[in-house]
Amino acid sequence: MSVPPRKPAKNAAPEMTGAYEQARHAQSSQRICVEHAIADSKNWRPLQRWTGRREDLPETIQAIGSLVSDRAAAR
């Protein structure tokens, strides 16, 4: 993950403002996929309240992540 680009000053040149908008759009386009995957995983009942062993949680998250990925690819 990377930090958002710094917003240019109010009196910045139009080229600087344009470059900022392009960088911000590029980052948000990459970030939205991850945010949707996280939101989808929160809808899965087993993850809403995990009562299993702590050691099994990473495998469960990976399995659910692959199911979400398969479901998104089938659309």
PDB file as gemmi writes it, atoms N, CA and C in Angstrom:
CRYST1    1.000    1.000    1.000  90.00  90.00  90.00 P 1                      
ATOM      1  N   MET A   1       0.845  -1.167   0.000  1.00  0.00           N  
ATOM      2  CA  MET A   1       0.000   0.000   0.000  1.00  0.00           C  
ATOM      3  C   MET A   1       0.892   1.232   0.000  1.00  0.00           C  
ATOM      4  N   SER A   2       0.455   2.250  -0.652  1.00  0.00           N  
ATOM      5  CA  SER A   2       1.223   3.478  -0.702  1.00  0.00           C  
ATOM      6  C   SER A   2       0.364   4.626  -0.177  1.00  0.00           C  
ATOM      7  N   VAL A   3       1.029   5.650   0.258  1.00  0.00           N  
ATOM      8  CA  VAL A   3       0.308   6.817   0.774  1.00  0.00           C  
ATOM      9  C   VAL A   3      -0.264   7.608  -0.389  1.00  0.00           C  
ATOM     10  N   PRO A   4      -1.347   8.343  -0.157  1.00  0.00           N  
ATOM     11  CA  PRO A   4      -1.913   9.161  -1.229  1.00  0.00           C  
ATOM     12  C   PRO A   4      -0.944  10.263  -1.644  1.00  0.00           C  
ATOM     13  N   PRO A   5      -1.043  10.717  -2.881  1.00  0.00           N  
ATOM     14  CA  PRO A   5      -0.159  11.810  -3.318  1.00  0.00           C  
ATOM     15  C   PRO A   5      -0.480  13.095  -2.564  1.00  0.00           C  
ATOM     16  N   ARG A   6       0.536  13.907  -2.377  1.00  0.00           N  
ATOM     17  CA  ARG A   6       0.329  15.182  -1.682  1.00  0.00           C  
ATOM     18  C   ARG A   6      -0.468  16.133  -2.557  1.00  0.00           C  
ATOM     19  N   LYS A   7      -1.417  16.791  -1.936  1.00  0.00           N  
ATOM     20  CA  LYS A   7      -2.242  17.750  -2.665  1.00  0.00           C  
ATOM     21  C   LYS A   7      -1.399  18.991  -2.962  1.00  0.00           C  
ATOM     22  N   PRO A   8      -1.462  19.491  -4.203  1.00  0.00           N  
ATOM     23  CA  PRO A   8      -0.665  20.681  -4.527  1.00  0.00           C  
ATOM     24  C   PRO A   8      -1.225  21.929  -3.832  1.00  0.00           C  
ATOM     25  N   ALA A   9      -0.403  22.924  -3.728  1.00  0.00           N  
ATOM     26  CA  ALA A   9      -0.817  24.187  -3.109  1.00  0.00           C  
ATOM     27  C   ALA A   9      -1.897  24.853  -3.960  1.00  0.00           C  
ATOM     28  N   LYS A  10      -2.615  25.774  -3.359  1.00  0.00           N  
ATOM     29  CA  LYS A  10      -3.706  26.453  -4.066  1.00  0.00           C  
ATOM     30  C   LYS A  10      -3.209  27.238  -5.274  1.00  0.00           C  
ATOM     31  N   ASN A  11      -1.993  27.752  -5.189  1.00  0.00           N  
ATOM     32  CA  ASN A  11      -1.462  28.550  -6.297  1.00  0.00           C  
ATOM     33  C   ASN A  11      -0.519  27.738  -7.193  1.00  0.00           C  
ATOM     34  N   ALA A  12      -0.666  26.412  -7.196  1.00  0.00           N  
ATOM     35  CA  ALA A  12       0.204  25.552  -8.003  1.00  0.00           C  
ATOM     36  C   ALA A  12      -0.158  25.678  -9.490  1.00  0.00           C  
ATOM     37  N   ALA A  13       0.806  25.344 -10.301  1.00  0.00           N  
ATOM     38  CA  ALA A  13       0.604  25.406 -11.753  1.00  0.00           C  
ATOM     39  C   ALA A  13      -0.423  24.353 -12.181  1.00  0.00           C  
ATOM     40  N   PRO A  14      -1.136  24.610 -13.263  1.00  0.00           N  
ATOM     41  CA  PRO A  14      -2.132  23.646 -13.738  1.00  0.00           C  
ATOM     42  C   PRO A  14      -1.530  22.266 -14.046  1.00  0.00           C  
ATOM     43  N   GLU A  15      -0.258  22.234 -14.458  1.00  0.00           N  
ATOM     44  CA  GLU A  15       0.398  20.949 -14.717  1.00  0.00           C  
ATOM     45  C   GLU A  15       0.522  20.132 -13.439  1.00  0.00           C  
ATOM     46  N   MET A  16       0.840  20.820 -12.341  1.00  0.00           N  
ATOM     47  CA  MET A  16       0.963  20.135 -11.047  1.00  0.00           C  
ATOM     48  C   MET A  16      -0.393  19.592 -10.596  1.00  0.00           C  
ATOM     49  N   THR A  17      -1.432  20.381 -10.783  1.00  0.00           N  
ATOM     50  CA  THR A  17      -2.768  19.950 -10.391  1.00  0.00           C  
ATOM     51  C   THR A  17      -3.214  18.771 -11.248  1.00  0.00           C  
ATOM     52  N   GLY A  18      -2.928  18.808 -12.533  1.00  0.00           N  
ATOM     53  CA  GLY A  18      -3.279  17.706 -13.427  1.00  0.00           C  
ATOM     54  C   GLY A  18      -2.540  16.422 -13.067  1.00  0.00           C  
ATOM     55  N   ALA A  19      -1.245  16.565 -12.751  1.00  0.00           N  
ATOM     56  CA  ALA A  19      -0.455  15.398 -12.353  1.00  0.00           C  
ATOM     57  C   ALA A  19      -0.991  14.804 -11.052  1.00  0.00           C  
ATOM     58  N   TYR A  20      -1.399  15.671 -10.124  1.00  0.00           N  
ATOM     59  CA  TYR A  20      -1.972  15.209  -8.852  1.00  0.00           C  
ATOM     60  C   TYR A  20      -3.253  14.425  -9.103  1.00  0.00           C  
ATOM     61  N   GLU A  21      -4.130  14.957  -9.957  1.00  0.00           N  
ATOM     62  CA  GLU A  21      -5.399  14.282 -10.241  1.00  0.00           C  
ATOM     63  C   GLU A  21      -5.156  12.918 -10.893  1.00  0.00           C  
ATOM     64  N   GLN A  22      -4.192  12.831 -11.794  1.00  0.00           N  
ATOM     65  CA  GLN A  22      -3.878  11.554 -12.428  1.00  0.00           C  
ATOM     66  C   GLN A  22      -3.327  10.558 -11.420  1.00  0.00           C  
ATOM     67  N   ALA A  23      -2.437  11.004 -10.547  1.00  0.00           N  
ATOM     68  CA  ALA A  23      -1.864  10.114  -9.534  1.00  0.00           C  
ATOM     69  C   ALA A  23      -2.939   9.646  -8.557  1.00  0.00           C  
ATOM     70  N   ARG A  24      -3.821  10.554  -8.169  1.00  0.00           N  
ATOM     71  CA  ARG A  24      -4.888  10.204  -7.226  1.00  0.00           C  
ATOM     72  C   ARG A  24      -5.838   9.189  -7.863  1.00  0.00           C  
ATOM     73  N   HIS A  25      -6.176   9.396  -9.122  1.00  0.00           N  
ATOM     74  CA  HIS A  25      -7.073   8.481  -9.823  1.00  0.00           C  
ATOM     75  C   HIS A  25      -6.436   7.102  -9.982  1.00  0.00           C  
ATOM     76  N   ALA A  26      -5.147   7.070 -10.309  1.00  0.00           N  
ATOM     77  CA  ALA A  26      -4.445   5.791 -10.480  1.00  0.00           C  
ATOM     78  C   ALA A  26      -4.423   5.012  -9.175  1.00  0.00           C  
ATOM     79  N   GLN A  27      -4.148   5.715  -8.072  1.00  0.00           N  
ATOM     80  CA  GLN A  27      -4.102   5.024  -6.786  1.00  0.00           C  
ATOM     81  C   GLN A  27      -5.480   4.534  -6.370  1.00  0.00           C  
ATOM     82  N   SER A  28      -6.507   5.341  -6.573  1.00  0.00           N  
ATOM     83  CA  SER A  28      -7.842   4.920  -6.172  1.00  0.00           C  
ATOM     84  C   SER A  28      -8.327   3.759  -7.032  1.00  0.00           C  
ATOM     85  N   SER A  29      -7.915   3.701  -8.286  1.00  0.00           N  
ATOM     86  CA  SER A  29      -8.293   2.581  -9.150  1.00  0.00           C  
ATOM     87  C   SER A  29      -7.669   1.279  -8.663  1.00  0.00           C  
ATOM     88  N   GLN A  30      -6.456   1.340  -8.156  1.00  0.00           N  
ATOM     89  CA  GLN A  30      -5.809   0.146  -7.613  1.00  0.00           C  
ATOM     90  C   GLN A  30      -6.424  -0.225  -6.266  1.00  0.00           C  
ATOM     91  N   ARG A  31      -6.736   0.761  -5.457  1.00  0.00           N  
ATOM     92  CA  ARG A  31      -7.216   0.530  -4.102  1.00  0.00           C  
ATOM     93  C   ARG A  31      -8.645  -0.017  -4.070  1.00  0.00           C  
ATOM     94  N   ILE A  32      -9.475   0.339  -5.034  1.00  0.00           N  
ATOM     95  CA  ILE A  32     -10.881  -0.040  -4.992  1.00  0.00           C  
ATOM     96  C   ILE A  32     -11.048  -1.552  -5.055  1.00  0.00           C  
ATOM     97  N   CYS A  33     -10.204  -2.248  -5.802  1.00  0.00           N  
ATOM     98  CA  CYS A  33     -10.282  -3.713  -5.877  1.00  0.00           C  
ATOM     99  C   CYS A  33     -10.058  -4.340  -4.509  1.00  0.00           C  
ATOM    100  N   VAL A  34      -9.072  -3.850  -3.796  1.00  0.00           N  
ATOM    101  CA  VAL A  34      -8.770  -4.372  -2.466  1.00  0.00           C  
ATOM    102  C   VAL A  34      -9.906  -4.055  -1.502  1.00  0.00           C  
ATOM    103  N   GLU A  35     -10.433  -2.855  -1.570  1.00  0.00           N  
ATOM    104  CA  GLU A  35     -11.518  -2.474  -0.667  1.00  0.00           C  
ATOM    105  C   GLU A  35     -12.773  -3.299  -0.923  1.00  0.00           C  
ATOM    106  N   HIS A  36     -13.064  -3.594  -2.166  1.00  0.00           N  
ATOM    107  CA  HIS A  36     -14.221  -4.437  -2.465  1.00  0.00           C  
ATOM    108  C   HIS A  36     -14.003  -5.858  -1.958  1.00  0.00           C  
ATOM    109  N   ALA A  37     -12.801  -6.378  -2.091  1.00  0.00           N  
ATOM    110  CA  ALA A  37     -12.514  -7.731  -1.592  1.00  0.00           C  
ATOM    111  C   ALA A  37     -12.667  -7.790  -0.075  1.00  0.00           C  
ATOM    112  N   ILE A  38     -12.206  -6.765   0.625  1.00  0.00           N  
ATOM    113  CA  ILE A  38     -12.350  -6.729   2.078  1.00  0.00           C  
ATOM    114  C   ILE A  38     -13.820  -6.652   2.454  1.00  0.00           C  
ATOM    115  N   ALA A  39     -14.585  -5.839   1.759  1.00  0.00           N  
ATOM    116  CA  ALA A  39     -16.013  -5.709   2.047  1.00  0.00           C  
ATOM    117  C   ALA A  39     -16.737  -7.019   1.770  1.00  0.00           C  
ATOM    118  N   ASP A  40     -16.400  -7.691   0.669  1.00  0.00           N  
ATOM    119  CA  ASP A  40     -17.029  -8.982   0.373  1.00  0.00           C  
ATOM    120  C   ASP A  40     -16.720 -10.008   1.449  1.00  0.00           C  
ATOM    121  N   SER A  41     -15.480 -10.007   1.923  1.00  0.00           N  
ATOM    122  CA  SER A  41     -15.119 -11.001   2.939  1.00  0.00           C  
ATOM    123  C   SER A  41     -15.859 -10.765   4.248  1.00  0.00           C  
ATOM    124  N   LYS A  42     -16.221  -9.518   4.540  1.00  0.00           N  
ATOM    125  CA  LYS A  42     -16.954  -9.234   5.781  1.00  0.00           C  
ATOM    126  C   LYS A  42     -18.393  -9.734   5.721  1.00  0.00           C  
ATOM    127  N   ASN A  43     -18.886 -10.000   4.513  1.00  0.00           N  
ATOM    128  CA  ASN A  43     -20.239 -10.533   4.382  1.00  0.00           C  
ATOM    129  C   ASN A  43     -20.306 -12.031   4.633  1.00  0.00           C  
ATOM    130  N   TRP A  44     -19.169 -12.697   4.683  1.00  0.00           N  
ATOM    131  CA  TRP A  44     -19.155 -14.136   4.913  1.00  0.00           C  
ATOM    132  C   TRP A  44     -19.385 -14.403   6.398  1.00  0.00           C  
ATOM    133  N   ARG A  45     -20.384 -15.171   6.702  1.00  0.00           N  
ATOM    134  CA  ARG A  45     -20.791 -15.443   8.079  1.00  0.00           C  
ATOM    135  C   ARG A  45     -19.661 -15.996   8.959  1.00  0.00           C  
ATOM    136  N   PRO A  46     -18.835 -16.923   8.484  1.00  0.00           N  
ATOM    137  CA  PRO A  46     -17.782 -17.459   9.363  1.00  0.00           C  
ATOM    138  C   PRO A  46     -16.806 -16.399   9.872  1.00  0.00           C  
ATOM    139  N   LEU A  47     -16.651 -15.292   9.144  1.00  0.00           N  
ATOM    140  CA  LEU A  47     -15.686 -14.283   9.563  1.00  0.00           C  
ATOM    141  C   LEU A  47     -16.313 -13.192  10.427  1.00  0.00           C  
ATOM    142  N   GLN A  48     -17.639 -13.130  10.491  1.00  0.00           N  
ATOM    143  CA  GLN A  48     -18.263 -12.068  11.270  1.00  0.00           C  
ATOM    144  C   GLN A  48     -17.997 -12.247  12.761  1.00  0.00           C  
ATOM    145  N   ARG A  49     -17.981 -13.483  13.189  1.00  0.00           N  
ATOM    146  CA  ARG A  49     -17.633 -13.750  14.588  1.00  0.00           C  
ATOM    147  C   ARG A  49     -16.835 -15.041  14.618  1.00  0.00           C  
ATOM    148  N   TRP A  50     -15.541 -14.913  14.606  1.00  0.00           N  
ATOM    149  CA  TRP A  50     -14.663 -16.071  14.541  1.00  0.00           C  
ATOM    150  C   TRP A  50     -14.579 -16.698  15.919  1.00  0.00           C  
ATOM    151  N   THR A  51     -15.006 -17.963  16.023  1.00  0.00           N  
ATOM    152  CA  THR A  51     -14.938 -18.668  17.305  1.00  0.00           C  
ATOM    153  C   THR A  51     -14.014 -19.873  17.225  1.00  0.00           C  
ATOM    154  N   GLY A  52     -13.372 -20.043  16.076  1.00  0.00           N  
ATOM    155  CA  GLY A  52     -12.464 -21.181  15.908  1.00  0.00           C  
ATOM    156  C   GLY A  52     -11.087 -20.897  16.487  1.00  0.00           C  
ATOM    157  N   ARG A  53     -10.202 -21.822  16.229  1.00  0.00           N  
ATOM    158  CA  ARG A  53      -8.829 -21.671  16.712  1.00  0.00           C  
ATOM    159  C   ARG A  53      -8.133 -20.555  15.952  1.00  0.00           C  
ATOM    160  N   ARG A  54      -7.333 -19.807  16.669  1.00  0.00           N  
ATOM    161  CA  ARG A  54      -6.619 -18.677  16.068  1.00  0.00           C  
ATOM    162  C   ARG A  54      -5.677 -19.137  14.961  1.00  0.00           C  
ATOM    163  N   GLU A  55      -5.100 -20.317  15.099  1.00  0.00           N  
ATOM    164  CA  GLU A  55      -4.165 -20.827  14.097  1.00  0.00           C  
ATOM    165  C   GLU A  55      -4.868 -21.138  12.770  1.00  0.00           C  
ATOM    166  N   ASP A  56      -6.177 -21.380  12.800  1.00  0.00           N  
ATOM    167  CA  ASP A  56      -6.912 -21.736  11.588  1.00  0.00           C  
ATOM    168  C   ASP A  56      -7.442 -20.519  10.826  1.00  0.00           C  
ATOM    169  N   LEU A  57      -7.406 -19.353  11.413  1.00  0.00           N  
ATOM    170  CA  LEU A  57      -7.985 -18.167  10.789  1.00  0.00           C  
ATOM    171  C   LEU A  57      -7.318 -17.797   9.464  1.00  0.00           C  
ATOM    172  N   PRO A  58      -5.998 -17.788   9.351  1.00  0.00           N  
ATOM    173  CA  PRO A  58      -5.397 -17.423   8.058  1.00  0.00           C  
ATOM    174  C   PRO A  58      -5.820 -18.352   6.913  1.00  0.00           C  
ATOM    175  N   GLU A  59      -5.917 -19.650   7.179  1.00  0.00           N  
ATOM    176  CA  GLU A  59      -6.348 -20.590   6.142  1.00  0.00           C  
ATOM    177  C   GLU A  59      -7.797 -20.333   5.749  1.00  0.00           C  
ATOM    178  N   THR A  60      -8.629 -20.020   6.731  1.00  0.00           N  
ATOM    179  CA  THR A  60     -10.034 -19.751   6.454  1.00  0.00           C  
ATOM    180  C   THR A  60     -10.177 -18.485   5.627  1.00  0.00           C  
ATOM    181  N   ILE A  61      -9.436 -17.449   5.974  1.00  0.00           N  
ATOM    182  CA  ILE A  61      -9.479 -16.198   5.205  1.00  0.00           C  
ATOM    183  C   ILE A  61      -9.009 -16.438   3.778  1.00  0.00           C  
ATOM    184  N   GLN A  62      -7.963 -17.233   3.622  1.00  0.00           N  
ATOM    185  CA  GLN A  62      -7.454 -17.538   2.278  1.00  0.00           C  
ATOM    186  C   GLN A  62      -8.502 -18.294   1.470  1.00  0.00           C  
ATOM    187  N   ALA A  63      -9.173 -19.257   2.086  1.00  0.00           N  
ATOM    188  CA  ALA A  63     -10.197 -20.037   1.382  1.00  0.00           C  
ATOM    189  C   ALA A  63     -11.367 -19.145   0.969  1.00  0.00           C  
ATOM    190  N   ILE A  64     -11.819 -18.292   1.863  1.00  0.00           N  
ATOM    191  CA  ILE A  64     -12.927 -17.403   1.546  1.00  0.00           C  
ATOM    192  C   ILE A  64     -12.504 -16.397   0.482  1.00  0.00           C  
ATOM    193  N   GLY A  65     -11.271 -15.916   0.566  1.00  0.00           N  
ATOM    194  CA  GLY A  65     -10.757 -14.997  -0.454  1.00  0.00           C  
ATOM    195  C   GLY A  65     -10.753 -15.628  -1.830  1.00  0.00           C  
ATOM    196  N   SER A  66     -10.391 -16.898  -1.914  1.00  0.00           N  
ATOM    197  CA  SER A  66     -10.397 -17.560  -3.220  1.00  0.00           C  
ATOM    198  C   SER A  66     -11.825 -17.755  -3.721  1.00  0.00           C  
ATOM    199  N   LEU A  67     -12.770 -18.017  -2.803  1.00  0.00           N  
ATOM    200  CA  LEU A  67     -14.168 -18.145  -3.213  1.00  0.00           C  
ATOM    201  C   LEU A  67     -14.701 -16.818  -3.736  1.00  0.00           C  
ATOM    202  N   VAL A  68     -14.369 -15.731  -3.052  1.00  0.00           N  
ATOM    203  CA  VAL A  68     -14.806 -14.406  -3.496  1.00  0.00           C  
ATOM    204  C   VAL A  68     -14.187 -14.101  -4.861  1.00  0.00           C  
ATOM    205  N   SER A  69     -12.921 -14.452  -5.032  1.00  0.00           N  
ATOM    206  CA  SER A  69     -12.236 -14.200  -6.297  1.00  0.00           C  
ATOM    207  C   SER A  69     -12.878 -15.012  -7.425  1.00  0.00           C  
ATOM    208  N   ASP A  70     -13.200 -16.270  -7.154  1.00  0.00           N  
ATOM    209  CA  ASP A  70     -13.847 -17.114  -8.159  1.00  0.00           C  
ATOM    210  C   ASP A  70     -15.221 -16.577  -8.516  1.00  0.00           C  
ATOM    211  N   ARG A  71     -15.945 -16.103  -7.505  1.00  0.00           N  
ATOM    212  CA  ARG A  71     -17.283 -15.581  -7.740  1.00  0.00           C  
ATOM    213  C   ARG A  71     -17.216 -14.302  -8.591  1.00  0.00           C  
ATOM    214  N   ALA A  72     -16.221 -13.469  -8.316  1.00  0.00           N  
ATOM    215  CA  ALA A  72     -16.072 -12.221  -9.075  1.00  0.00           C  
ATOM    216  C   ALA A  72     -15.665 -12.515 -10.517  1.00  0.00           C  
ATOM    217  N   ALA A  73     -14.864 -13.551 -10.728  1.00  0.00           N  
ATOM    218  CA  ALA A  73     -14.421 -13.900 -12.075  1.00  0.00           C  
ATOM    219  C   ALA A  73     -15.567 -14.492 -12.892  1.00  0.00           C  
ATOM    220  N   ALA A  74     -16.540 -15.111 -12.206  1.00  0.00           N  
ATOM    221  CA  ALA A  74     -17.643 -15.744 -12.917  1.00  0.00           C  
ATOM    222  C   ALA A  74     -18.688 -14.732 -13.379  1.00  0.00           C  
ATOM    223  N   ARG A  75     -18.650 -13.522 -12.856  1.00  0.00           N  
ATOM    224  CA  ARG A  75     -19.655 -12.507 -13.219  1.00  0.00           C  
ATOM    225  C   ARG A  75     -19.532 -12.084 -14.616  1.00  0.00           C  
TER     226      ARG A  75                                                      
END                                                                             
